[in-house]
């Protein structure tokens, strides 16, 4: 009897282990189906990015956010370091002789003043605006520059773009996956081929709506409820574009062509939002004080858009860059190295695309094929 009981006990444990293993494998089947189904979908993002996004959307958001915060905290830039001897070249610059000639003939039009250098002595060309589009004539529709925004980090260089609202029209396009709302006709999800003859720039939109909690209105329809008080880039039927705190209720009115929300304003009334140092509003994925690639868009006193981006920024340092560049109101757009893009085009037909900063991860061909995220396109008018 002793021998029989001893042989029977391992057999029961063995069956229990097999049952537990089989149960675990069966539980994994829906997970694997979900993951494989997501990875098999059309996308322009890398496998690693899609995997991380799938984990965020399927219960592991907190774990992913914690790991990202640890990573960026451990790799935060050290203060000080050697001073730069020259600014990194911006490949999108076009030396416009027409603009210079018109100035000498006494033809004047508004150009933003040079961004005042913060670190002295200033480097050659620091904060000076340059045209990007060869067909812009004496009034360039887009100007770009770069400057060092923080004496504590003398190797940090911010890229800034200025968009003349009198010469351009800015359109919003949904992406393949974002916003994750039901839009009957998402459109081309890239810059339409028929409109590329007038394309002068493209730039990234904001956070995923699941992270920002913001609203989305497109082509006169509200697909995600708008929230009063949130930062919004909005275009009206008149063609006027603004960056403002929304106070229009849950549904965008008939006078709104599109509206895209993303967290509260980081600059308002010509001042940095006082909550940036300790407020929770910018901590949905990475905390507001984590040093990471960040991008933002603002509007100046004349109604022109200002875009800015750089690596190793907090929300506060991004706000100060936009304010220093002339924004009176501004909002944060997408962050992390994979998402910020500002691309200029030197020639009609999307010819000679170039990133605002050489360190931007994505190809300047982005937005000329369907993209996962919604984005903005700037056209000459």
N, C-alpha and C positions, 0 to 999 in steps of 0.2 A: 504493500500500500504506500509506503514511503516513497519508493521509486516511482510509482505511477503518478502520485501527486506532484513530484518534482518535475516530471516530464510534461505534465499538463499545464503547469504554471507558465513556463516560457512560451508555450503555444498560445495561451490566451493573451499574453503581452505582445506577442508577435502579431496576432490578429488585430489587436487594438492599435498598434502602431501603423499597420497597413490601412486601417479604416481612417485614422487621423490624417495620414498622408494623402489618401484619396480625397478625403473631405477638403483638405487644404488646396489640392490641385483643382478640384471642382470650383472652389471659391475664386481661384485665380482666373478661371476661364472668362468670366465677364470682364475682368480687368484687362486681360490680354486682348480680348476682342475690341474693347474700347480703345486701348493704346494703338493697336495695329490699324484700326479704322481711322484714328486721328492721323497717324503717320502716313497713311496711304492717300490722304486727301491732298488736293492740289495746294501747293505752298511754295513761297520763295524763300522761306527761312531754313536754316540748317537743321539737321537732325537733332543736334544738341539743344538748340533753342526750342524746337517743337516739343522735345521731351520735357524740358523744364516747364514750358507753358502747360503741357498736359498735367504734370504733377500739381501745378498751382490750381488748375481747374478741377482736380479730382481729390481734394481733401488734404493735400500736402502743402498748402499755401504757407502755413506757419513755419514748417520745417525749411522750405526753400528760402523764405524771407530771412530766417535766422542764419542760415548758412551764408547767404549773400551778405548780410550785415557783418558777420564775422570776417568774411573774405576781404571786404572793402576796408574794414577797420584795421586788419592786419597789414594791408597794403596801402594804407593812407600815405600821402606824400609827406616827406620830411621838410620842415621849414628850412629856409636858407638855400644854400647851394650856389654854384657858380652863376654869374650873370650871363645872359645871352649876349653874343656879339652882333647878332643879326636876327631879325624875325624870320621864321620859316616862310618860304615862298608860297604865295597863294596862286594856284595855277589858273584860277578863273579870271584873273585880271586881264582886261583888254585896254591897251594904250590907245585912247581915242584922240586922234589929232583933230577931228572935227570939233570936239568940245573945247579944246584949247584955242583953236582958231576963232570960234564964235565968241569966246570970252574976250579976245583981243579986239574983235570988231565992235565990242560994246553990247553984245547980245547977252543979257543977264537973265538967269532963272534961278529959282531957289535950289541950293544944295546944302545939305546939313554941314554944320561947321566941323572942322577936324575934332576928333575925339581927343580931349586933352590927355596927354600922357600922365600916368600916375607915378611911374618909376623914372627917376632922372639919373644920368642923362638919358633922354629919349633915344631910341634906336632909329636909324634912317627909315622914313616912311611910316613910323608908328602912328596909328590913328588917322592916317590920311586916306580919304575915300578914292576908290578906283572903279571905273565902269567895267561891266562884264559882257555886255551885249554889243556886237559889232554894228547892229542896225539901229542903235539907240539915238544916233545923231548928237545934237548939242544938249539934249536933255536925257541922260541915261535913265532908263526905267529902274535899274537896280545898281546899287553901289555896294562895294564890300571893303572891309578893312580888318586889321587885327591890332591888338595891343596887349600889354602886360597889365592885368588888373589888380595884382596884389603884391606889394613889396615883400611880404613874408614868403612868397613863392615866386621868385624871380624868373623861374623857367616856365611858368604857366602862361600860355598865350590864348586869348579868347578871340574867336572869329565873330564878326558882326556884319550883318547885311541890312541895308536900308532900301525900302521899296516905295517908290514914288506913286502915291495913290492917284495922281492926275494922269499918269501915263500907263497904269496897269489895271488889270482886272484879276481878282484872286478867286479861284474856284476850289471847292472842297469835293473830294472824291472818296466814296467808301472803298474799303479794301476787301480782299477775299474773305477775311475772318473777322475783321473789326470795322465798324462796331458790331458786336455780337447781338444784333437785333434783326428782326425780320423786315427786310426791305425788298419789296416785290421786284424792283429793278435796280440792281446794284451798279449798273453801268459798266464801263470798261475795266474799272479797277486799276487803270493805268492812264497815262496821259493819252487822250484820244488822238489817233493818227491824223485826223482831219484838222486838229487844232495845233499841231506841233510847229507849224510855220511861224506862229506868234509866241511860242513858248520862250520865256526868259529865265524862269527859276521854278524849282519845286522845293517843298520842305515838309518835314514830318509833322504829324498831328500830336495829340495828347496821349495820356494813359489809356489802357483798356477801360471801358466804362465800368466793368466789374471792380476795378481798383479805385477809380476816381469817384464813382457814384454820381457822375454827371449826366447831363442830357445830351440829346443829339437830334437836330432837326435838319432835314435835307430835302431840297427841291420842294419846299413849301409844306412838308409833312413832318410832324414830330414823332420820331420813332422810339425815343427814350425820353421820359418826362424831364422837363427842365426844372432846375432847382434855384430858387431865388438866393442871391448872395454868392453863387459860384462864379469864378472867372469864366468868361465866354468870349470866343472870337466869333463875331456875328457879321453876316453880310445882309444888307437890306435890299429890297427889290430895286431901290434907286441906284444900287451899285456901291453905295457907301459901306465901308468896312470899319469895324470897331473892335477894340479889346476892352471889355467892361465887366462890371459885376452885374449879373442878370437880375432884373426885377420885373419880369414880364409874365410870371405865373408858369404853370406846368406845361402849357402849350404855346409854342411860338405862333405869333400872329401872322396874318396874311401878308404883312409887309416884310416878313423875314424870308430871305432866300435860303440861308442855312445858318445854323448855330451849333457850335461845338464847345462843350464845357470841360473843364479840367481843374478841380480843386479851387481854392480861393485865390484872389489876386495876390501876387507877390510884390507888386508896386501899385500904389493907388494915390491919386492926388499929388503926384510928384514926390512921394515918399515911400521908403521900404516898409512893407507890412511889419508892424512891431511884433507879431506872433511868430516870425520865422525862427527865432532863436530857441523857442521852447514849445511852440504850438504842435498839436498832434495832427494837424490837417494834412501834412505832407508825408505821413509815415505809413501809407497803405502797403507799400512794398519795401522801400528803403527809407530809413529815417532822414529827417531834413538836414541833419548834420553829417551824414555820410558823404565822403568825397568820392564822386563818381562823374561820369559823363552826364551832363545835363543840357537841356535846350529850353529856350523860352521865346516868346514873342510879345512885343509891346507896341504901343502906338505913341507917336510924338504929338506935340501941340498942334501940328498942322494936319493931322490925320494920316500920316505915313506910317507904315509898319516897320518895326525894327526886330530883327531876329538875332539871337545870340546863342552861342554854344561853346563849350570847352570841356576838357577833361578835368578831373579832380576839383569839382565844384560842390559846395553845399547849396541848399536853396537860397540861403542868404547871400552868398557870393554871386550866384546867378542874378539875383535881384539887383545887387549893386552894379553889376556890369550893364544891365539893361537901363538902369537909372542913369548911369554915367554916360551912356550912349545917346541919351535924350528921350527915353520913354517916360511918359507921365502915368501910364497904366501898363501893367504887364502881367503875364501868366506863365507858369511853367508848362512846358510841353513834355514829350517823352524823355526818358532817361535811360542809363546804361549804355555801354558802348555800341550795342547792336542797333539802336533805334534812332538816334539823332542823325538827320541828313538835311543839309541845305546844298542844293545843286544848282549851278548856273549853266547857261548855254550860250556859247559865244555867237553861234550862227543860227539863222532860221532853220526849222526842221529838227530841232534838238541837237544841232551840231556842236561838237567839242564840249561835251558835258564835263564839269569839274566840281569837286567837292569844295565847300567853303574852307575847310581845314584838311591838311594832308593826313591828319591822324584819324579822320572819320572812317569807321570800319567798312561801311557798305560801299559798294561800287557806285560811281556816278551814273551808271546806267539804270540804277534803281528808278522806279516809277515809269520806265519806258516799257516795262512788262508788268503784268498784274502783280500787285504787292499785297501782303497779308494785312497791312494796317491802312487806315484811311490817311489821306495826305492832302496837301494844298498845292495847286499849280498856279503860277503867276504868268499872265499873258500880257503882251503889249497891246495897247488900244490906241 
